Amino acid sequence: MMFFRRRIEGKTAKEWFHLGLSLHRSGKYEEALECFNKALEINPKFVSVWSVKGLSLGELKRFDDALECYDEALEINSKSVSAWSGKATILFRLGRNEEALKCIDMALEIDPNEAALWNFRGVILMELGRLGDAGSSFNKALEIDPDSKRAKEGLKDIEERFKMLEEVIKGLEEKEKKKKKGET
């Protein structure tokens, strides 16, 4: 079998990729995968195909297969922001948030001016309970994109969580005061 055939069924790797991408965007993930596989049969080093194939697999909840695609993409090009962020997304969906954070940080090392990456970093940090760091990430996203709805929502959510924490602390302090008064 020749790896670098120029066409399969009359289409180039790029044409199969674009057809697969269109099917992916239409929610036809299985059909998209067929196209991505044909593109990769023609050109197994096509990083964008590996990354979007990972997206389709993620939508089908085939997370281990998706992670393999992102790893393959990163083996070909360790500077692929889409592969790092895609891998972070799958790890986040699996609840592997520390690993997801490492991946999103790798993506940010490559492209620190992408507001969506900072927003996702904020979301991950919120899940980890690191609200101050999450706020810093959302603020960085707003520096890049002052209209970022996600960053504004994230900061509002952090503010609400801090208010809830303050109320809990206040309640505990009042309980402790009552307990001390009952002891004397």
FENVENJO-V616482 format. One record per helix or strand of 2 or more residues. SS is the DSSP state (@ for helix, = for strand). FROM is the first residue (numbers start at 1). TO is the last residue. If there is no record, write none. Layout:
BEGIN
SS:FROM:TO ; SS:FROM:TO
END
This chain:
BEGIN
@:13:25 ; @:29:42 ; @:47:59 ; @:63:76 ; @:81:93 ; @:97:110 ; @:115:127 ; @:131:144 ; @:149:183
END
